[in-house]
Amino acid sequence: MRKLAVLLATAGLLVATAPAALAYEPVNVVHTEKVQAGPYAVTVGFSAWPVRAMQSLDFTFAVDGGIAGKSGSIVFLPAADPREAWDEPLARHPRQREVWGLDVRAMDEPGDYAMRFLIDGPAGPGVGELADLHVLDQPGPPLGLSWAVSSLPLVGLVVFLVLAWRRTKGRLIT
């Protein structure tokens, strides 16, 4: 009987807390830019502005008239070296399902970028570009310094374990 009560209490807690766990925060768009990709107007949304290198943010791509019946891809073009461009198919944003988007992405390097949109839909294909997207330096200290400081507790733990092992090595009962 007690096991059944514990099982029912656990199931009740799971059911009671499930809605809170499933409720994702919507994307907080703080800046938008308009792009005309052929016959399609695209509103590009950014969850952080200005964009900084190595800082995660969400991109949303809202097409006038919705994304139903349309497909597309996006090409990121670094101005410094266009040979290092990369492209991705446009898919629904995981937390804002009515638009296309990229969830928790970061630009690897500072500099100027362009976003080229290739959209195909009922009005035919369209190409548009958001040029001059300036990505600033990464926030905070340099990456190497951050890694060095954050690894100090691990180094201290290893030193502690080695010293403890050496001190107790001769005292072990065999």
N, C-alpha and C positions, 0 to 999 in steps of 0.2 A: 504494500500500500504506500509506503514511504517513497519507494522508487517511482511509482506512478505520479505522486505529488511533485517530486523533483522534476520529472519529465514534463509534466503539464506547466510548471512554473517556467522552465527553460523555454518551452514552446511559446508561452505567453510573452516572455521578454523579447524573443525573436520577432514575433508579430508586432509587438508594440514599438520596437525600435526600427523596423524595416523602412517605414516611410522616410524617416530622417536620414537613413543611410543612402536611400535611393535619390534623394533630392540634391541634385548638383546645382551649384550656383551658375546662373547664366553668365555668358561672357560680358564683361563690363567694357564696352567699347568707349575709349576716351578720345579717339581721333578718327576721322574718316577722310577719304580721298575719293573723288569720282574719276572713273575711267570709261571711255567709250570704246567698246570692242565691237566694231562693225555696227550692226543694228542693236546691240545690247549695251545698256548702261549698267556698269558694275560699281557698287559702292564698296570700297575696301576699308575694313575696320581694323583698328589696332587696339589691343588691350593695354598697351603702355606707349607713351609718347613723351619725349623723342625715343626712337628705337636705339638701343645700345647693344653692342656686341656681347655675346655670351649671356644675355639676359632673356629668360624664357618669356614668351608672350603668345597671345592668340591672334591669329589673323582670321577675319571673316570676309567672305565675298558674297555680297547680296546682289543678285541680278534683278533688275526691274521686271516685274511679271512673274517672279519666282523661278525656281530651278527645275521645276517639273518639265520633263521633255527636253531638257538640255544636257549637254555634256561638255567637258572641257578639260584643259590642263593649264598649268601655270609654269612659267620658266623664270627662274631667278638668274639675272645677268649681272655679275660683278663688273663694275666699270674698269677696275684695275686689270683684270684678265678675263675677257669674255670666254676664253676656252674653258674656264672653270664653272661654266653655267650648269645648273641642274634643273630638272623639270619634275613635276609631280602631277598626277591626275587630280582634278578637283573632285572632292568627295564631301559628303555632308559633315558639318562640324559635329563632333560627338556630344556637345552640350547645347548646341543651338541648331536643331535638326532642320530648320526651314531654310538655312543658307549653307553654302559651301564654306569650308574653313580648314585651317591648320591649327591643331591643338598643341599648346605648350612647345613652341619652336623657338630656336635661337639662331641668330645670324652669327657665324663663326668669327668673322673678321670685321673690323671697322672699315668704312669706306662708302663709296656711292654704289648703289644697286639700281637695277630696273626690274620691274615685274611685268612680264609679257603674258597676256591672257589669250588663249586660243579657245574660242567657244563655238559650239555647233548646236543649232536648235532649229525650230520651225521656220525662222526667218533667214536661215542659211548660216554659213560660217562667218565668224568675226574675229578680228585680231585687234587688240588694244594694248597699250603699254603705260604703266605708271613709271615715269622716269624720275631720276634725281631723288631716290629714296636714300637719304643720308643716314648712315649708321654710325653712331658715336662710339668712342672707346668704351670698353667694358667698365661697369661700375666697380668701385672698391679697389683693393690692392691688386697688384699683378698676380696672375694665376699661380706662378711658381711660389711666391711668398705665401699665398693662401694655403697651398698644399703643405708647405713646410711647417707652418704654424699648426695646422690641423693634424699633422702626423706626430706632433710632440707627445701627446698622451700615449700613443701606441709605442713609441720608442721608450718612454718611461716604464710602461708595463713590461716590455721585453727585458729591460735592464733589471727591473725588480724580480722577475721570474728567474733570470739567470743567477742573480745574487742569492736568491732564496734556495735555488737548486744546489748551488755550490756549497752553501752553508750547511745544508741538511744532508748532503751526499754521504759524508762519513758517519753520520748518526743513524742511518737507516738500519733497522734490525733485519738481518738476513737469516 
